[in-house]
Amino acid sequence: MTRIDDVARLAGVSTATVSRALRGLPTVSAATRRRVLAAAEQLDYEVSPSASRLAGGRTGTVAVVVPRITRWFFSTVVEAVEEYLHESGYDLLLYNLGGREQVRQRVLRTANLHKRVDAMMLVATPLRPADLTALASLDLPGVTISSGSRVPRWPCVRIDDVAAARTATRHLLDLGHQRIAHISGDPDDELAFTTHLDRRRGYQAELRAAGLRPDPSLDVESTFTIDGGNRATAELLARGGPPPTAIVAACDEMAMGALTALRDAGLRVPQDVSVIGIDDHDLAGVLGLSTVAQPAAEQGRLAARILLDPLGARTLGPIVGQRGADGDSPVILPTRLVVRDSTAPPRAH
């Protein structure tokens, strides 16, 4: 069986150089890498991933924690992260909390990750003080994605949720709507945490900027799901008084639920009520849903790149996004308005 020593002897370099060359590290010249690759091919040498990682004192694995993998945002991010890690020679160890406290305890508050992973990524995972203490004791490099709890000294990649909601609300105001409702996340919903607060703040801020006072009767909380959007819209319509002429949904899935509830109530979209969401879910285009698109996959790729940079892994392309002056400021990726068939001027216009 061919060993790394045989490759090193044939290529005329050290075994350490062979290891770096075969892992694609930038510390090896192009000529030396070609010589090593030719020797490895001649000897039919295959790198043992586990041996290579152990030799470098690493596991070659990154832990990725998500609240619920079945949701569009989380699955889109994880797919992009896995692709980037694979291209960089790393494996992904996925932890799906799924609302189960015992899983959270096992992942975040024990030594479960000790010596099992080289780094950690938290995707929109709300953290408690005990979680932060446990993460600090692990002493692992990490990164967070989306709004939520920040981990000291960990970079964060996200969008500006306040600005996204302002964009959605401004689109409806520009169309001539004034009686604009808002359906948002329940503060007790683990998937909402700070996202729903930021998006509500953006909705209210844009109304005030237009000289309108936010009406509490037009603001309904529910879960960040299609069913939650359906229930919130049904409650909104059942409150009596003139119905809203437009609805800002805190996410596309809630907006999809709103479309169903409005249809069940005999109202037409957008003739009677306009609806806009935030996300640009895969089904938004199919349903003709206007939305404020966020780059979910790009957030995953960028977070993976930032995470692997300190580990010496191969990285692709320049870092994009806006970053604050201090290193602890989040990297904020831009959103964009996507106008489809679910929004139009109110009938009075």
C-alpha positions as CSV (number, residue, x, y, z in Angstrom):
1,M,0.0,0.0,0.0
2,T,1.4,3.4,-1.1
3,R,2.2,5.7,1.8
4,I,2.6,9.5,1.9
5,D,6.4,8.9,2.4
6,D,6.6,7.2,-1.0
7,V,4.9,10.2,-2.7
8,A,7.3,12.6,-0.9
9,R,10.3,10.6,-1.9
10,L,9.3,10.5,-5.6
11,A,8.4,14.2,-5.7
12,G,11.5,15.2,-3.8
13,V,9.7,17.1,-1.0
14,S,8.8,16.6,2.6
15,T,5.7,14.7,3.7
16,A,4.3,18.0,5.1
17,T,4.6,19.6,1.7
18,V,2.8,16.6,0.2
19,S,0.0,17.0,2.7
20,R,-0.4,20.7,2.0
21,A,-0.3,20.2,-1.7
22,L,-2.9,17.5,-1.7
23,R,-5.2,19.6,0.5
24,G,-4.9,22.6,-1.9
25,L,-3.4,25.0,0.6
26,P,-2.0,28.2,-0.8
27,T,1.4,27.8,0.9
28,V,2.6,25.4,-1.9
29,S,3.9,26.8,-5.2
30,A,2.1,25.7,-8.4
31,A,5.2,23.9,-9.7
32,T,5.6,21.9,-6.4
33,R,1.9,21.1,-6.4
34,R,2.1,19.7,-9.9
35,R,5.1,17.6,-9.0
36,V,3.3,16.2,-6.0
37,L,0.1,15.5,-7.9
38,A,2.1,13.7,-10.6
39,A,3.9,11.6,-8.1
40,A,0.6,10.7,-6.3
41,E,-1.0,9.7,-9.6
42,Q,2.0,7.6,-10.6
43,L,1.9,5.7,-7.3
44,D,-2.0,5.5,-7.2
45,Y,-1.8,7.2,-3.8
46,E,-5.2,8.2,-2.3
47,V,-5.4,10.6,0.6
48,S,-7.1,9.3,3.7
49,P,-9.3,12.2,4.8
50,S,-9.4,11.1,8.4
51,A,-5.6,10.7,8.6
52,S,-5.0,14.0,6.9
53,R,-7.3,15.8,9.4
54,L,-5.9,14.1,12.4
55,A,-2.4,14.9,11.4
56,G,-3.3,18.6,11.4
57,G,-5.1,18.3,14.7
58,R,-8.5,18.9,13.0
59,T,-11.7,16.9,12.5
60,G,-12.5,18.5,9.1
61,T,-16.1,18.9,10.3
62,V,-18.3,22.0,11.0
63,A,-21.4,21.9,13.2
64,V,-24.4,23.7,11.8
65,V,-27.3,24.3,14.2
66,V,-30.8,25.2,12.9
67,P,-34.2,25.6,14.7
68,R,-36.1,23.5,12.1
69,I,-34.6,22.1,8.9
70,T,-38.0,21.7,7.2
71,R,-38.4,25.5,6.8
72,W,-37.5,27.1,3.5
73,F,-35.0,29.6,4.9
74,F,-33.1,27.1,7.0
75,S,-33.0,24.4,4.3
76,T,-31.8,26.9,1.7
77,V,-29.0,28.1,3.9
78,V,-27.9,24.6,4.9
79,E,-27.7,23.5,1.3
80,A,-25.5,26.4,0.4
81,V,-23.3,25.9,3.4
82,E,-22.9,22.2,2.7
83,E,-21.9,22.9,-0.9
84,Y,-19.3,25.4,0.2
85,L,-17.9,23.2,2.9
86,H,-17.6,20.3,0.4
87,E,-15.7,22.4,-2.1
88,S,-13.4,23.4,0.8
89,G,-12.8,19.8,1.9
90,Y,-15.0,19.9,5.0
91,D,-17.9,17.9,6.2
92,L,-21.1,19.2,7.8
93,L,-22.6,17.9,11.0
94,L,-26.2,19.1,11.2
95,Y,-28.1,19.6,14.4
96,N,-31.9,20.2,13.9
97,L,-33.2,21.5,17.3
98,G,-36.8,21.0,16.2
99,G,-38.2,22.7,19.2
100,R,-36.9,19.9,21.5
101,E,-35.3,21.2,24.7
102,Q,-33.4,18.0,25.2
103,V,-31.7,18.5,21.8
104,R,-30.8,22.1,22.7
105,Q,-29.3,21.0,26.0
106,R,-27.3,18.2,24.3
107,V,-26.0,20.4,21.5
108,L,-25.5,23.8,23.2
109,R,-24.9,23.2,26.9
110,T,-22.8,20.0,27.0
111,A,-19.4,19.0,25.8
112,N,-21.1,17.1,22.9
113,L,-19.2,19.1,20.3
114,H,-15.8,18.9,22.1
115,K,-13.2,17.5,19.7
116,R,-15.9,16.5,17.2
117,V,-15.9,19.7,15.1
118,D,-13.5,22.5,14.2
119,A,-16.1,25.3,14.1
120,M,-19.7,26.0,14.6
121,M,-22.5,27.9,12.7
122,L,-25.8,29.0,14.3
123,V,-28.5,29.7,11.8
124,A,-31.2,32.0,13.3
125,T,-30.9,30.2,16.6
126,P,-32.2,32.1,19.6
127,L,-29.8,31.7,22.6
128,R,-30.2,31.9,26.3
129,P,-27.6,33.1,28.8
130,A,-26.7,29.5,29.7
131,D,-26.2,28.7,26.0
132,L,-23.8,31.6,25.6
133,T,-21.8,30.4,28.6
134,A,-21.6,26.9,27.2
135,L,-20.5,28.1,23.8
136,A,-17.8,30.2,25.3
137,S,-16.4,27.2,27.1
138,L,-16.2,25.2,23.9
139,D,-13.7,27.8,22.6
140,L,-14.5,27.2,19.0
141,P,-14.6,29.6,16.1
142,G,-18.1,30.4,15.0
143,V,-20.5,32.5,13.0
144,T,-24.2,33.3,13.2
145,I,-26.7,33.8,10.3
146,S,-29.8,36.0,10.4
147,S,-31.1,38.0,13.3
148,G,-31.2,36.6,16.8
149,S,-28.9,36.3,19.7
150,R,-25.3,37.5,19.0
151,V,-22.3,35.5,20.3
152,P,-19.4,37.7,21.5
153,R,-16.5,37.7,19.0
154,W,-18.5,35.7,16.5
155,P,-19.1,37.3,13.1
156,C,-22.7,37.6,11.9
157,V,-24.2,37.5,8.4
158,R,-27.7,38.8,8.0
159,I,-30.1,41.2,6.2
160,D,-31.5,44.4,7.6
161,D,-35.0,43.2,8.6
162,V,-36.1,46.7,9.5
163,A,-35.2,48.0,6.0
164,A,-36.8,45.0,4.3
165,A,-40.2,45.7,6.0
166,R,-39.9,49.4,5.2
167,T,-39.4,48.5,1.6
168,A,-42.5,46.3,1.5
169,T,-44.6,48.9,3.2
170,R,-43.2,51.7,1.0
171,H,-44.2,49.7,-2.1
172,L,-47.9,49.6,-0.9
173,L,-47.8,53.3,0.1
174,D,-46.5,54.2,-3.3
175,L,-49.4,52.3,-4.9
176,G,-51.8,54.5,-2.9
177,H,-52.7,52.3,0.0
178,Q,-53.2,53.8,3.4
179,R,-55.1,51.2,5.4
180,I,-52.2,48.7,5.5
181,A,-52.4,45.7,7.9
182,H,-49.5,43.7,9.2
183,I,-49.4,40.0,10.1
184,S,-46.3,39.1,12.1
185,G,-44.7,36.4,14.3
186,D,-45.8,35.5,17.8
187,P,-43.1,36.6,20.3
188,D,-43.4,33.1,21.9
189,D,-42.6,31.4,18.6
190,E,-39.1,30.1,18.7
191,L,-38.6,30.9,15.0
192,A,-39.7,34.5,15.3
193,F,-37.5,35.9,18.2
194,T,-36.1,39.2,17.0
195,T,-37.0,38.9,13.3
196,H,-40.7,39.7,13.9
197,L,-39.8,42.7,16.2
198,D,-37.5,44.2,13.5
199,R,-39.9,43.7,10.7
200,R,-42.8,45.2,12.7
201,R,-40.6,48.1,13.6
202,G,-39.8,48.7,9.9
203,Y,-43.5,48.5,9.0
204,Q,-44.5,51.0,11.7
205,A,-41.5,53.3,10.9
206,E,-42.5,53.6,7.2
207,L,-46.1,54.3,8.1
208,R,-45.0,57.1,10.4
209,A,-42.7,58.5,7.7
210,A,-45.7,58.7,5.4
211,G,-47.7,60.6,8.1
212,L,-49.8,57.6,9.1
213,R,-50.3,56.4,12.6
214,P,-50.0,52.6,13.0
215,D,-53.3,51.1,14.0
216,P,-53.1,48.2,16.6
217,S,-56.3,46.8,15.2
218,L,-54.5,46.1,11.9
219,D,-51.6,44.3,13.5
220,V,-52.0,40.5,14.2
221,E,-49.5,38.1,15.6
222,S,-49.3,34.4,14.7
223,T,-46.6,31.8,13.8
224,F,-44.2,32.1,10.9
225,T,-46.0,29.5,8.8
226,I,-48.7,29.3,6.1
227,D,-51.2,28.2,8.7
228,G,-50.1,31.1,10.9
229,G,-50.7,33.6,8.1
230,N,-54.1,32.1,7.4
231,R,-55.2,32.3,11.0
232,A,-53.8,35.9,11.4
233,T,-55.6,37.1,8.3
234,A,-58.9,35.4,9.3
235,E,-58.6,37.1,12.7
236,L,-57.9,40.4,11.0
237,L,-61.0,40.2,8.9
238,A,-63.1,39.1,11.8
239,R,-62.3,42.2,13.9
240,G,-64.9,44.2,12.1
241,G,-64.7,47.7,10.6
242,P,-63.4,48.4,7.1
243,P,-61.0,45.7,5.9
244,P,-57.5,46.7,5.0
245,T,-56.7,47.4,1.4
246,A,-53.3,45.8,1.8
247,I,-51.3,43.4,4.0
248,V,-47.6,43.3,4.8
249,A,-46.7,39.8,5.9
250,A,-43.6,39.3,7.9
251,C,-42.5,36.4,5.7
252,D,-43.6,34.8,2.5
253,E,-45.1,31.7,4.2
254,M,-47.4,33.9,6.2
255,A,-48.3,35.8,3.0
256,M,-49.2,32.5,1.4
257,G,-51.6,31.8,4.2
258,A,-53.0,35.3,3.8
259,L,-53.8,34.6,0.2
260,T,-55.8,31.5,1.2
261,A,-57.7,33.3,3.9
262,L,-58.6,36.1,1.6
263,R,-59.8,33.7,-1.0
264,D,-61.9,31.8,1.5
265,A,-63.5,35.1,2.6
266,G,-64.5,35.9,-1.0
267,L,-61.9,38.7,-1.4
268,R,-59.8,39.0,-4.6
269,V,-56.0,39.6,-4.6
270,P,-55.0,42.2,-5.6
271,Q,-58.4,43.8,-6.7
272,D,-59.7,43.9,-3.1
273,V,-56.6,43.4,-1.0
274,S,-53.0,43.6,-2.0
275,V,-50.5,41.2,-0.2
276,I,-46.7,41.4,0.0
277,G,-44.3,39.2,1.9
278,I,-40.6,39.1,2.7
279,D,-38.1,36.3,1.6
280,D,-38.7,35.4,-2.0
281,H,-39.6,31.8,-1.1
282,D,-39.3,29.2,-3.9
283,L,-43.1,29.2,-4.3
284,A,-43.4,33.0,-4.4
285,G,-43.0,33.2,-8.1
286,V,-45.5,30.4,-8.8
287,L,-48.1,32.2,-6.7
288,G,-47.4,35.6,-8.2
289,L,-46.5,36.9,-4.7
290,S,-44.9,40.3,-4.5
291,T,-42.1,40.2,-1.9
292,V,-38.8,41.6,-0.7
293,A,-36.2,39.1,-1.6
294,Q,-33.4,38.2,0.7
295,P,-30.4,36.2,-0.5
296,A,-30.7,33.1,1.7
297,A,-28.2,30.9,-0.1
298,E,-25.7,33.8,-0.3
299,Q,-25.9,34.3,3.4
300,G,-25.0,30.6,3.8
301,R,-22.1,30.7,1.4
302,L,-20.7,33.9,2.9
303,A,-21.0,32.7,6.5
304,A,-19.2,29.5,5.5
305,R,-16.4,31.4,3.9
306,I,-16.0,33.7,6.9
307,L,-16.0,30.7,9.2
308,L,-13.4,28.8,7.3
309,D,-11.0,31.7,6.7
310,P,-9.4,31.3,10.2
311,L,-9.0,27.6,9.6
312,G,-6.9,28.1,6.5
313,A,-9.3,26.5,4.2
314,R,-9.6,27.4,0.5
315,T,-12.0,30.3,-0.1
316,L,-13.7,31.5,-3.2
317,G,-14.2,35.1,-4.4
318,P,-14.2,38.4,-2.5
319,I,-16.4,38.9,0.6
320,V,-19.5,41.0,-0.3
321,G,-21.9,43.0,1.8
322,Q,-21.6,45.9,4.1
323,R,-19.7,45.7,7.3
324,G,-19.4,48.1,10.2
325,A,-16.2,49.8,11.2
326,D,-15.5,47.4,14.1
327,G,-14.9,43.7,13.6
328,D,-18.0,42.7,15.7
329,S,-20.4,44.5,13.4
330,P,-22.6,42.2,11.2
331,V,-22.1,41.7,7.5
332,I,-25.4,42.9,6.0
333,L,-26.5,41.7,2.6
334,P,-28.9,43.7,0.5
335,T,-32.5,42.9,-0.2
336,R,-34.6,43.9,-3.2
337,L,-38.2,44.5,-4.1
338,V,-39.8,41.9,-6.4
339,V,-43.2,43.1,-7.7
340,R,-45.5,40.4,-9.0
341,D,-49.3,40.0,-9.3
342,S,-50.4,40.2,-5.7
343,T,-50.0,44.0,-5.3
344,A,-51.9,46.8,-7.2
345,P,-53.4,50.2,-6.4
346,P,-56.5,50.2,-4.3
347,R,-59.8,50.3,-6.1
348,A,-60.3,53.9,-5.2
349,H,-57.3,54.7,-7.4
